[in-house]
Amino acid sequence: MASEFYHKILPDYRDMNNKTGNCPPINLLIVEDDGGIGLRTWTSEESGSANGKEYYMFLNVKEAEEFKKGLQDAIDSAKEKLGGKLGHEDRAKDSVE
């Protein structure tokens, strides 16, 4: 059985406030299941069923470590560019599912 570790609704980078109506927020779910790491995404306007645009990616532990390093490197780069300032407003929302 999969264990959930992160589930947030995040803005689409192309239009973070969806002013165009074409870029709905995206659910991001991170799970561990049988020793593998799953990254699942779907737009928040969809149920997450097979009928909608849903993507479920698999990473083994080594690949997940590489992903984590890439994410940490991007965070460090953003912090450096911000020079200690807060930067962008919080836009991630808790999932209600």
C-alpha positions in Angstrom: 0.0 0.0 0.0 1.3 3.4 -1.0 2.3 5.9 1.7 1.7 9.6 0.9 4.4 12.0 1.9 3.5 15.3 0.1 0.2 16.4 -1.6 -0.2 20.1 -2.5 -2.0 22.0 -5.2 0.6 24.1 -7.0 0.1 26.9 -9.6 1.0 26.4 -13.2 4.2 28.3 -13.8 2.9 29.7 -17.1 0.1 31.6 -15.4 0.5 31.4 -11.7 -2.9 33.0 -11.0 -4.7 31.4 -14.0 -5.8 34.8 -15.3 -6.2 33.3 -18.8 -8.3 30.4 -17.5 -6.0 28.0 -19.5 -3.6 27.1 -16.7 -5.4 25.5 -13.8 -3.4 24.6 -10.7 -1.8 21.2 -10.6 -1.9 18.5 -7.8 1.4 17.1 -6.9 1.4 13.9 -4.9 4.6 12.1 -3.7 4.3 8.5 -2.5 6.4 5.6 -1.6 5.1 2.2 -2.7 7.0 -1.1 -2.4 10.4 0.6 -2.3 9.8 2.9 -5.2 8.9 6.6 -5.3 5.9 7.8 -7.2 5.3 11.4 -8.4 1.7 11.8 -9.6 0.3 15.0 -11.2 -3.1 16.1 -12.4 -4.8 19.4 -12.9 -7.0 20.4 -10.0 -10.1 20.7 -12.2 -9.9 17.0 -12.9 -10.8 14.1 -10.6 -7.4 12.4 -11.0 -9.2 9.5 -12.7 -7.8 7.7 -15.8 -10.1 9.8 -18.0 -8.3 13.1 -17.1 -4.8 14.3 -17.8 -2.9 12.4 -15.2 0.8 11.5 -15.0 2.4 9.1 -12.6 6.1 8.9 -12.7 8.3 6.2 -11.0 11.7 6.7 -9.5 13.9 4.1 -7.8 15.9 5.2 -4.7 19.0 6.3 -6.7 16.9 8.3 -9.1 14.9 9.9 -6.3 18.2 11.0 -4.6 19.3 12.6 -7.9 15.9 14.3 -8.1 16.3 15.5 -4.5 19.7 16.9 -5.3 18.4 18.7 -8.3 15.6 20.3 -6.3 18.0 21.3 -3.5 20.4 22.9 -6.1 17.4 24.9 -7.6 16.4 26.0 -4.1 19.9 27.1 -3.3 20.1 29.0 -6.6 16.8 30.8 -5.9 17.9 31.7 -2.4 21.1 33.2 -3.8 19.2 35.3 -6.4 16.8 36.5 -3.7 19.7 37.7 -1.5 17.9 36.8 1.8 14.5 38.3 0.7 11.3 36.3 0.9 10.7 36.4 -2.9 7.4 35.1 -4.3 4.2 34.9 -2.3 3.1 31.5 -1.1 0.8 29.9 -3.7 0.8 26.2 -2.7 -2.5 25.0 -1.1 -3.3 21.9 0.9 -5.1 19.2 -1.0 -8.7 18.5 0.1 -8.7 14.9 -1.3 
